[in-house]
Amino acid sequence: MEEMNLEKEMTVHCGKVTDSMETLESLCREEAEKLLATLDVPEGRQVEVPFWTKDFPELIAVGKFSRDKSGKVIYELDFSQSTL
């Protein structure tokens, strides 16, 4: 994936509407881990990245990326906003 450009919204597409929620959660975690290496999160800010299904666009989760006290980029996936 490309580095995060805060001017442009980044999105992730993974899985299908017919996949189980467990499968979709696993796929989202895999993609979020990949983003950790490339995402540029400014100090003191949080970057939200929506995770959508590939086929028929349904929201799976919203990834919330920020920096911890040591400066390492961390994430939390919020599945409560899912439209599935």
Secondary structure, 3 states (H helix, E strand, C coil): CCCCCCCCCCCEECCCCCCCHHHHHHHHHHHHHHHHHHCCCCCCCCEEEEEECCCCCCEEEEEEEEECCCCCEEEEEEHHHCCC
